[in-house]
Amino acid sequence: MKTVRQLLYRDVLWSVFFVTIFFIALFFFIDFVDEMSRVGRNGYTMGAAALAVLLEQPGHVYELFPIAVLIGTIYSMARLAQSSEFTILRTAGLGPGRALSLLGVIGLLFAVLTFSLGEYVTPHSEQAASFLKARFGMGLAVGRTGAWLKEKRADPDGERSITVNVRGVGKSGELTGVRIFEMDATGREVRSLQAEHAVVPRGRTVKEWALQDVTETRWIPRVDANEPRVDTRHLDQLAWPTTLTSAVATASILPVQSMGALDLWRYSAHLAEQEQSTQTYRIQFWKRVLYPFACLVMVALALPFAYLHARAGGVSVKVFGGIMLGISFVLLNNVAGHLGMLHEWTPWIAASMPSVIYLLMSMSAFAWLVRYR
């Protein structure tokens, strides 16, 4: 059995490795050609463009690795079936359950690799690519309305509800176009701040933001016979006390795909505390947790191809079928996420639905082939 294990694992590992390298080369070429249109602006060189594209590749590998596992495993199983090697292994005593368990081990290895890539490599590389582009004048803009953050804190005059709007990120990683609105307990605006830039200190406990080029407006209510008035002043710098950390600010600005599972959980907890919608981040959190197990599903989906006869199609036909299955899985995974947000499904159900459907498909096909073929 040790020889059988080495044969299967070596064949599958090399096949998946070469498919992954092909995907990396393909997407690097496509992204680099697209990035060439920005070269020459604000000192953006070809070397910087190549580095930015290189930093984006772990994200592509994370998204497509289950498909690479599926295609590589199908190619390996189909090749073994075509050369009758798998038939010999079955004759020698490799039963369906044993074959499934052997591939399940390597599928678990791929799942651990995918989780590590998505949790520890992809978030940092995506953020590094975004900030690298921001340093060359391609500021990280956040949609038409910017990113919005909320905070509630105690004040000598009562509880304050604070809303922060950030337009984007500057060349040095500072926040740009910052607007801050402070409301009292009755919902009346008492103060607003508009700052060109804001520097947020690193760390989990932040006491203040350093605002630069600030316009402060205060609404002072009527006192006795005095009329209410509005006071406006301009400041070069202002230390604004807050509990909003750099992690929260970064999470609100960067794409949700660039966040790890722990960051997604923390940010969704922050949104829940501020009574904001958490559905998008909850679904993305469960996708981060459950997506690696798609590698196990892909391995199970590839195993039935080993039980197909050579007359059912050559290796190329089976690989093409694997590519179509992989594309359909990615499409269903994306559609399920959007439907989960629109219809407010339970997050873990929306995240796990595609994998469950394809696992049932693979097990049904596997049982039918073993029983009738």
C-alpha positions in Angstrom: 0.0 0.0 0.0 2.9 2.3 0.6 3.9 1.9 -3.1 0.4 2.7 -4.2 0.3 5.8 -2.0 3.5 7.1 -3.4 2.4 6.5 -6.9 -0.9 8.3 -6.5 0.5 11.2 -4.4 3.5 11.8 -6.7 1.3 11.8 -9.8 -1.4 14.1 -8.4 1.1 16.5 -6.7 3.0 17.0 -9.9 -0.1 17.4 -12.0 -1.6 20.0 -9.6 1.8 21.8 -9.4 2.1 22.2 -13.2 -1.6 23.4 -13.6 -1.0 26.0 -10.8 2.1 27.2 -12.5 0.2 27.6 -15.8 -2.5 29.6 -14.0 0.1 31.9 -12.4 1.9 32.5 -15.7 -1.4 33.2 -17.5 -2.7 35.7 -15.0 0.6 37.3 -14.5 0.8 38.0 -18.3 -2.8 39.3 -18.4 -2.4 41.5 -15.3 1.0 42.9 -16.5 -0.4 43.8 -19.9 -3.3 45.6 -18.2 -0.9 47.4 -15.8 1.3 48.6 -18.7 -1.2 51.3 -19.5 -0.3 53.0 -16.2 3.4 52.9 -16.6 5.0 56.3 -16.9 2.5 58.2 -14.8 3.8 59.8 -11.6 7.1 57.8 -11.8 5.3 54.5 -12.1 8.0 52.2 -13.7 7.8 48.8 -15.3 9.6 47.3 -12.3 7.0 48.7 -9.9 4.2 47.4 -12.2 5.8 44.0 -12.3 6.1 44.0 -8.5 2.5 45.1 -8.1 1.3 42.3 -10.4 3.5 39.8 -8.6 1.9 40.8 -5.3 -1.5 40.2 -6.7 -0.8 36.6 -7.8 -1.3 34.9 -4.4 -4.9 36.2 -4.6 -5.4 34.6 -8.0 -3.8 31.3 -6.8 -6.1 31.3 -3.7 -9.3 31.7 -5.8 -8.3 29.2 -8.5 -6.4 26.6 -6.5 -9.4 24.3 -6.1 -9.9 24.4 -9.9 -6.2 23.6 -10.3 -6.7 20.7 -7.8 -9.6 19.4 -9.9 -7.9 19.7 -13.2 -4.6 18.2 -12.0 -6.3 15.3 -10.2 -8.6 14.6 -13.2 -5.6 14.5 -15.5 -3.8 12.2 -13.1 -6.7 9.8 -12.7 -7.6 9.8 -16.4 -4.0 9.1 -17.4 -3.8 6.2 -14.9 -7.1 4.9 -16.2 -6.0 5.2 -19.9 -2.8 3.3 -19.3 -4.7 0.7 -17.3 -2.5 1.3 -14.2 -5.6 2.1 -12.2 -7.3 -1.1 -13.4 -4.3 -3.0 -12.2 -4.4 -1.3 -8.8 -8.1 -2.2 -8.5 -7.3 -5.8 -9.4 -4.6 -5.8 -6.8 -7.1 -4.9 -4.1 -7.5 -1.1 -4.2 -11.2 -0.8 -3.4 -13.4 2.3 -3.8 -13.3 3.2 -0.1 -9.5 2.9 0.0 -9.0 5.0 -3.1 -11.3 7.7 -1.7 -9.5 7.7 1.6 -6.1 7.9 -0.1 -7.2 10.9 -2.2 -8.9 12.4 0.8 -5.6 12.7 2.6 -4.0 14.6 -0.2 -7.2 16.7 -0.5 -6.8 17.6 3.2 -3.2 18.6 2.5 -4.4 20.9 -0.3 -7.1 22.3 2.0 -4.5 23.3 4.6 -2.3 24.8 2.0 -5.3 26.9 0.6 -6.3 28.1 4.1 -2.7 29.1 4.9 -2.5 31.0 1.6 -5.8 32.8 2.1 -5.2 33.6 5.7 -1.5 34.5 5.9 -0.3 35.3 2.4 -3.1 36.8 0.3 -4.3 39.5 2.7 -0.8 40.9 3.1 0.1 40.7 -0.6 -3.1 42.4 -1.7 -2.7 45.2 0.8 0.9 45.6 -0.2 -0.1 45.9 -3.9 -2.8 48.4 -3.1 -0.5 50.6 -1.0 2.3 50.3 -3.6 0.0 51.7 -6.3 -1.1 54.4 -3.9 2.5 55.6 -3.4 2.7 56.3 -7.2 -0.2 58.6 -7.2 -2.8 55.9 -8.0 -4.6 56.7 -4.7 -6.8 54.0 -3.4 -10.3 55.5 -4.0 -13.3 53.9 -2.3 -16.3 54.1 -4.7 -18.2 57.3 -5.2 -19.2 57.9 -1.6 -16.1 56.6 0.1 -15.9 54.4 3.2 -18.1 55.0 6.2 -17.2 54.2 9.8 -19.3 54.7 13.0 -18.4 55.1 16.6 -20.2 55.8 19.9 -18.4 57.3 22.9 -19.2 59.0 26.1 -18.8 62.8 26.4 -19.1 65.3 29.3 -22.3 66.6 27.5 -23.7 63.1 26.9 -23.2 60.2 24.5 -21.9 61.2 21.1 -22.6 59.3 17.8 -19.8 59.8 15.4 -19.8 59.1 11.6 -16.6 59.1 9.6 -16.3 59.3 5.9 -13.0 58.5 4.1 -12.5 59.1 0.4 -9.3 57.1 -0.1 -5.6 56.5 0.7 -2.7 58.8 -0.2 0.8 58.1 -1.4 2.2 57.6 2.1 -0.6 55.4 3.3 -2.5 58.3 5.0 -6.3 58.7 4.7 -7.5 61.4 2.4 -10.7 63.4 2.2 -11.7 62.7 5.8 -15.1 64.0 7.0 -16.2 63.6 10.6 -19.7 64.3 11.9 -20.5 64.3 15.6 -24.2 64.0 16.8 -25.5 64.4 20.3 -28.0 62.0 22.0 -30.9 63.7 20.3 -29.4 63.2 16.8 -28.5 66.9 16.4 -25.2 67.7 14.7 -22.9 69.5 17.1 -19.6 69.4 15.3 -18.1 68.5 11.9 -14.5 68.2 10.8 -13.1 68.2 7.3 -9.5 67.2 6.9 -7.4 66.8 3.8 -5.3 64.0 5.4 -5.4 61.8 8.5 -2.6 59.7 9.9 -3.8 56.7 11.9 -1.2 55.2 14.3 -0.6 51.4 14.0 -1.8 49.2 16.8 -5.0 47.7 18.2 -5.5 50.5 20.8 -5.6 53.9 19.2 -6.3 57.0 21.2 -6.3 59.7 18.5 -5.9 60.4 14.8 -3.6 63.1 13.6 -5.7 65.3 11.3 -4.0 67.7 8.9 -5.4 70.8 7.1 -8.6 70.8 9.2 -11.8 72.9 8.9 -13.8 72.6 12.2 -17.4 73.7 12.4 -19.4 73.9 15.6 -23.1 74.4 16.0 -23.7 76.2 19.3 -27.4 76.1 20.4 -29.4 78.9 21.8 -28.5 79.8 25.4 -31.0 82.0 27.3 -31.7 85.0 25.0 -28.7 84.4 22.7 -29.3 83.3 19.2 -27.7 80.0 18.1 -24.6 80.4 16.1 -22.1 78.5 13.9 -18.4 78.8 14.6 -15.9 77.9 11.9 -12.1 77.8 12.2 -9.2 76.4 10.2 -6.3 74.4 11.8 -3.1 73.1 10.3 -3.2 70.1 12.7 -5.6 68.6 15.1 -5.4 65.5 17.4 -8.8 63.9 17.2 -9.5 61.3 20.0 -11.1 58.1 18.8 -11.2 54.3 19.4 -11.2 53.5 15.7 -8.0 51.5 15.1 -5.9 51.3 11.9 -7.2 47.7 11.4 -10.8 49.0 11.3 -9.9 51.9 9.0 -8.0 49.6 6.7 -10.8 47.1 6.6 -13.3 49.7 5.6 -11.2 50.9 2.7 -9.6 47.8 1.2 -11.6 45.3 -0.8 -13.2 42.6 1.4 -11.2 39.9 -0.5 -8.0 41.3 0.9 -9.0 40.5 4.5 -8.2 37.3 6.5 -10.7 35.3 8.4 -9.7 36.8 11.8 -9.8 40.4 10.4 -13.2 39.7 8.9 -14.6 38.4 12.2 -13.2 41.4 14.1 -14.6 43.9 11.6 -18.0 42.3 11.5 -18.1 42.4 15.3 -17.2 46.1 15.1 -20.1 46.7 12.6 -22.5 44.8 14.9 -21.5 46.9 17.8 -22.2 50.0 15.8 -25.5 48.6 14.6 -24.4 48.4 10.9 -25.0 45.6 8.4 -22.7 42.7 8.8 -24.1 40.3 6.1 -21.4 40.9 3.5 -18.5 40.4 6.0 -20.1 37.4 7.7 -20.6 35.6 4.4 -17.0 36.4 3.4 -15.8 35.1 6.8 -17.5 31.8 6.3 -16.2 31.6 2.8 -12.7 32.1 4.1 -13.2 29.3 6.6 -15.0 26.8 4.4 -13.5 27.5 1.0 -10.3 25.4 1.6 -12.5 22.4 2.0 -13.5 22.9 -1.6 -10.2 21.1 -2.4 -11.6 18.0 -0.7 -14.7 18.3 -2.9 -12.6 18.7 -6.0 -10.6 15.6 -5.3 -13.8 13.6 -4.7 -15.2 15.0 -7.9 -12.1 13.9 -9.8 -12.0 10.3 -8.6 -15.0 9.1 -10.7 -12.9 9.9 -13.8 -10.6 7.0 -12.9 -13.5 4.6 -13.2 -14.4 5.7 -16.7 -13.3 3.4 -19.5 -10.9 4.6 -22.2 -13.7 4.6 -24.8 -15.5 7.2 -22.7 -13.1 9.8 -24.0 -9.4 10.5 -24.0 -7.5 12.4 -21.3 -8.0 15.8 -23.1 -11.7 15.3 -23.2 -11.8 14.5 -19.5 -9.6 17.5 -18.6 -11.9 19.7 -20.6 -14.8 18.4 -18.6 -12.9 19.1 -15.5 -12.3 22.7 -16.6 -16.0 23.2 -17.2 -16.8 21.7 -13.8 -14.3 24.1 -12.2 -15.7 27.1 -14.0 -19.3 26.2 -13.0 -18.1 25.8 -9.3 -16.6 29.3 -9.3 -19.8 30.8 -10.9 -22.0 29.0 -8.4 -19.8 30.1 -5.5 -20.0 33.7 -6.5 -23.8 33.6 -7.3 -24.5 31.9 -3.9 -22.6 34.7 -2.1 -24.6 37.5 -3.9 -27.9 35.7 -3.4 -27.0 35.3 0.3 -26.5 39.0 0.6 -29.7 39.9 -1.3 -31.9 37.5 0.6 -30.1 37.6 3.9 -29.5 33.9 4.1 -27.7 32.4 7.0 -24.0 33.2 6.2 -22.6 29.7 6.7 -25.3 28.2 4.6 -24.6 30.7 1.7 -20.9 30.0 2.0 -21.1 26.2 2.1 -23.9 25.6 -0.4 -21.7 25.2 -3.6 -19.3 22.8 -1.9 -22.2 20.7 -0.5 -23.9 20.5 -4.0 -20.7 19.5 -5.8 -19.9 17.0 -3.0 -23.3 15.3 -3.5 -22.8 15.3 -7.2 -19.3 13.7 -6.9 -20.4 11.0 -4.4 -23.5 10.2 -6.6 -21.4 9.8 -9.7 -18.8 7.8 -7.8 -21.4 5.4 -6.3 -23.0 4.9 -9.7 -19.7 4.2 -11.5 -18.6 1.7 -8.9 -21.9 -0.1 -8.8 -22.7 -0.2 -12.5 -19.4 0.3 -14.4 
